[in-house]
Amino acid sequence: MHRSTFTSRVRRAKQDSGKTLDQLAEETGLRSKTTLHERIHSRTLSGLLDWFKRFARALGVSPSWLAFGDEDDAS
């Protein structure tokens, strides 16, 4: 099974949204597309997301529920 990376999912979502990096930076409160690019490609963020997913699994809940409380994803 192919496992996509955070960066590839961001790239796909960005393409699907039709938004530019400048637009996304502005909408997320960042100063520039450079800052957004750095955050997307941050190994720290990527590592944190991987850990968070493993932590949710260890707790027996979905990452979505743990992060956002989405009841549909409680387990």
C-alpha positions in Angstrom: 0.0 0.0 0.0 1.3 3.4 -0.9 1.5 5.8 2.1 1.5 9.4 1.1 3.6 12.0 3.0 2.3 15.1 4.7 4.0 17.2 2.1 2.4 15.3 -0.8 -1.0 15.5 0.8 -0.6 19.3 1.2 0.5 19.6 -2.4 -2.6 17.7 -3.5 -4.9 19.7 -1.3 -3.4 22.9 -2.5 -3.8 21.9 -6.2 -7.4 20.8 -5.5 -8.2 24.1 -3.8 -6.8 26.2 -6.7 -5.2 28.6 -4.2 -1.7 30.0 -4.4 0.9 29.8 -1.6 0.4 33.6 -1.1 -3.4 33.1 -0.6 -2.9 30.2 1.8 -0.2 32.1 3.8 -2.6 35.0 4.2 -5.5 32.8 5.1 -3.5 31.1 7.8 -2.0 34.2 9.3 1.5 33.8 8.0 3.6 36.7 6.7 4.7 35.1 3.5 4.6 32.1 1.2 8.2 31.5 2.3 7.1 31.0 5.9 4.3 28.7 4.8 6.7 26.7 2.6 9.1 26.3 5.6 6.3 25.1 7.8 5.1 22.6 5.3 8.5 21.1 4.8 9.6 21.2 8.4 10.9 17.9 9.6 9.8 18.9 13.1 6.2 19.2 12.0 6.4 16.0 10.0 7.9 14.2 13.0 5.3 15.7 15.3 2.4 14.6 13.0 3.8 11.0 12.8 4.2 10.9 16.6 0.7 12.3 17.1 -0.8 9.6 14.9 1.0 6.8 16.8 -0.1 8.4 20.1 -3.7 8.4 19.0 -3.4 4.8 17.9 -1.9 3.8 21.2 -4.8 5.4 23.0 -7.2 3.5 20.7 -8.7 6.7 19.1 -8.4 8.3 15.7 -6.0 11.2 15.2 -8.9 13.3 14.0 -10.9 12.8 17.1 -7.9 13.4 19.4 -7.0 16.6 17.6 -10.4 18.0 16.8 -13.0 16.0 18.8 -14.7 14.8 15.6 -17.3 12.4 17.0 -17.6 10.5 13.7 -14.0 9.5 14.1 -14.0 8.5 17.8 -12.4 5.1 17.2 
